[in-house]
Amino acid sequence: MKCPKCKGRMFNEKFYDYVRSFDAWKCTCCGEVLDPTILTNRARSHNHFLG
């Protein structure tokens, strides 16, 4: 998978919260982290600004 921000290589990593753990993609170059929640919120925010 390629990073949408810098086009670097992304890898799957497990992240831990105080309550749960979740899998997300992390870029090896810029550190961008993407998971389904982040993508949903960005799409919702982008649609909000468009009208």
C-alpha positions in Angstrom: 0.0 0.0 0.0 1.3 3.5 -0.8 0.9 6.5 1.5 -1.7 9.0 0.1 0.4 11.8 1.6 4.0 11.1 0.5 3.6 8.0 -1.7 5.9 6.0 0.7 5.5 2.4 1.8 2.9 1.7 4.4 2.8 -1.3 6.7 0.2 -2.8 9.1 0.8 -2.1 12.7 -1.2 -2.9 15.9 -1.9 0.1 18.2 -2.9 -0.1 21.8 -5.3 2.2 23.6 -6.2 2.2 27.3 -9.3 0.2 26.5 -8.7 -1.7 23.2 -6.2 -2.5 20.5 -6.7 -1.8 16.8 -4.8 -2.3 13.5 -3.9 0.6 11.3 -1.6 1.4 8.3 1.5 3.4 9.1 3.9 5.1 6.6 7.6 4.4 7.0 8.5 7.8 5.5 6.2 10.4 7.0 4.5 8.5 9.9 1.0 9.0 8.5 -1.5 6.6 10.3 -4.7 5.4 8.6 -7.5 3.2 10.0 -11.2 2.9 9.1 -12.2 5.5 11.7 -9.7 8.1 10.4 -10.8 7.6 6.8 -14.5 7.9 7.7 -13.9 11.1 9.7 -11.8 12.6 6.9 -14.5 11.7 4.3 -17.2 13.2 6.5 -15.2 16.3 7.1 -14.4 16.7 3.4 -18.1 16.3 2.4 -19.1 18.9 5.0 -16.8 21.5 3.5 -18.0 20.8 0.0 -21.6 21.6 1.1 
